[in-house]
């Protein structure tokens, strides 16, 4: 099943204004478009969205527009790398997903 254009978060729901909800949906639509422009196919496209979402959700007190300092990013990736249940390819996938997430943020400011 292809990734659909919507906020992929399945976790705890927050109440946002309609404008904020629209901005979140627009971000994910653009992120998914970039994933497909990079020719990332099923089922990997879904995992890119999941990896990017986990990164964003790791910093619940920071808005996407303010994401993240170099220390935030390196600390997050360091923690993933120390997770013994993760394989090397999963860490690479997370790095690539976050890089595209950051690209989406920069392109569509």
C-alpha positions as CSV (number, residue, x, y, z in Angstrom):
1,X,0.0,0.0,0.0
2,X,1.6,3.3,-1.0
3,X,2.2,6.1,1.5
4,X,-0.8,8.3,1.6
5,X,-0.6,12.1,1.8
6,X,-1.6,12.8,5.4
7,X,0.0,13.2,8.8
8,X,1.4,9.8,9.4
9,X,1.6,10.1,13.2
10,X,-0.2,7.2,14.9
11,X,0.9,8.2,18.3
12,X,-0.6,10.5,20.9
13,X,-2.9,13.0,19.2
14,X,-2.6,16.7,20.0
15,X,-5.3,19.3,19.3
16,X,-4.1,21.8,16.8
17,X,-5.8,24.7,15.1
18,X,-7.1,24.0,11.6
19,X,-4.3,26.2,10.2
20,X,-1.7,24.2,12.1
21,X,-3.3,20.9,11.0
22,X,-3.2,22.1,7.4
23,X,0.5,23.1,7.7
24,X,1.3,19.7,9.2
25,X,-0.5,17.9,6.3
26,X,1.2,20.1,3.8
27,X,4.6,19.3,5.2
28,X,4.0,15.5,5.0
29,X,2.5,15.8,1.5
30,X,5.7,17.6,0.4
31,X,7.9,15.1,2.3
32,X,6.2,12.2,0.6
33,X,6.6,13.9,-2.8
34,X,10.3,14.3,-2.2
35,X,10.6,10.6,-1.2
36,X,8.9,9.6,-4.5
37,X,11.0,12.1,-6.5
38,X,14.0,10.3,-5.1
39,X,12.5,7.1,-6.4
40,X,12.1,5.5,-3.0
41,X,9.6,2.7,-3.6
42,X,7.2,0.7,-1.5
43,X,7.6,-0.5,1.3
44,X,10.6,1.7,2.0
45,X,8.7,4.9,1.4
46,X,6.6,4.1,4.4
47,X,9.7,3.5,6.5
48,X,11.2,6.8,5.5
49,X,8.0,8.5,6.8
50,X,8.1,6.5,10.0
51,X,11.8,7.3,10.6
52,X,11.3,11.0,10.0
53,X,8.2,11.0,12.2
54,X,10.1,9.3,15.1
55,X,12.8,12.0,14.8
56,X,10.3,14.8,15.0
57,X,8.5,13.1,17.9
58,X,11.7,12.7,19.8
59,X,11.6,16.5,20.3
60,X,8.0,17.2,21.4
61,X,8.8,20.6,22.7
62,X,10.3,21.8,19.5
63,X,8.3,22.9,16.4
64,X,9.3,21.6,13.1
65,X,10.3,25.1,11.9
66,X,12.8,25.2,14.7
67,X,14.2,21.7,14.3
68,X,17.0,21.0,15.3
69,X,20.5,21.9,16.4
70,X,23.5,19.9,15.4
71,X,23.6,18.6,19.0
72,X,20.0,17.5,18.8
73,X,20.7,15.6,15.6
74,X,23.9,14.0,16.6
75,X,22.5,13.0,20.0
76,X,19.5,11.4,18.4
77,X,21.6,9.5,15.9
78,X,24.1,8.5,18.6
79,X,21.2,7.0,20.6
80,X,19.9,5.1,17.6
81,X,23.4,3.8,17.0
82,X,23.6,2.5,20.5
83,X,20.3,0.6,20.2
84,X,21.5,-3.0,19.9
85,X,18.3,-4.1,18.2
86,X,19.0,-1.9,15.2
87,X,21.0,-3.0,12.3
88,X,23.3,-0.8,10.3
89,X,20.9,-0.5,7.3
90,X,18.2,0.8,9.7
91,X,20.5,3.5,11.0
92,X,21.4,4.5,7.4
93,X,17.7,4.6,6.5
94,X,17.0,6.9,9.5
95,X,19.9,9.2,8.5
96,X,18.6,9.3,4.9
97,X,15.0,9.9,6.1
98,X,16.1,12.7,8.4
99,X,18.2,14.3,5.7
100,X,15.1,14.4,3.4
101,X,13.0,15.7,6.2
102,X,15.5,18.6,6.7
103,X,15.5,19.2,2.9
104,X,11.7,19.4,2.9
105,X,11.8,21.9,5.8
106,X,14.4,24.1,3.9
107,X,12.7,23.9,0.5
108,X,9.2,24.7,1.7
109,X,9.7,27.4,4.3
